[in-house]
Amino acid sequence: MPNNYFQFKQFTIQQDKCAMKVCTDACLFGAFVANEIQANEQDAIKNILDIGTGTGLLSLMLAQKLHAAIDTVEIDTPAFEQAKENIAQSLYKEKIEIFNADIVQFRTEKKYDYLISNPPFFEADLKSGNEKKNAAKHDTALTLQELLHNADRLLSTTGFFAVLLPYHRSNYFEEEAAKINLYLSKKISVKQTPKHNYFRSILIFSRHEVNTLQEEIIIKNEDGNYSPAFIDLLKVYYLHL
């Protein structure tokens, strides 16, 4: 059974009210995006939107490393309350504003320089009897098309959109994004170990058509220890790295 909290070096994630708990691939996603922005675009990224924040994990990971102001949207009220508490008890509460809203109805005058989302993504896969988990893990609350439409609506003309998806959904998402002129600039395929198949994709889109850079990240080596690439990304977050 998952713990009710996950302790990072600079913040704590309480998660007893959230259907989706802290998981390794979400942590990898947050760390990768934070590193990308810090290394390449930090001065240009003034505001960020986290779509479907859950516990607030991604917003807090970005806030730890970046100067940008972060807005975060969560439709599920218990998850919103938990994320609000996690953010309020962190060192980064002044950087993050959280909204209890459906992204489809969310209205703002802002256009964001960077969007990030770990969406409900097991569309058409086997669903559980737990409605909260279904909304968190499936597209019962937000379809991938709705996510793309609202990313297009909220993204600035020079902005980037990063999303974490199951590997088997990534080609479909890339094709749908291209239909609305969101072009894949980077694709990171993720494996648990060298012997496993890819199971997640980190996809980064922009409004400008470029040659897609493709990389892979392997979480653990054959010996069961975290890989050097994973350690390099997560060492500023994980307690025991």
Secondary structure, DSSP 8 states (H G I E B T S, - for coil): ---SEEEBSS-EEE-TT-SS---HHHHHHHHHHHHHIIIIIGGG--EEEEES-TTTHHHHHHHHH--SEEEEEE-SHHHHHHHHHHHHTSTTGGGEEEEES-TTT---S--EEEEEE-----TTS---S-HHHHHHHSSSSS-HHHHHHHHHHHEEEEEEEEEEEEHHHHHHHHHHHHHTT-EEEEEEEEESSTTS-EEEEEEEEESS----EEEEEESB-TTSSB-HHHHHHHTTTBTT-
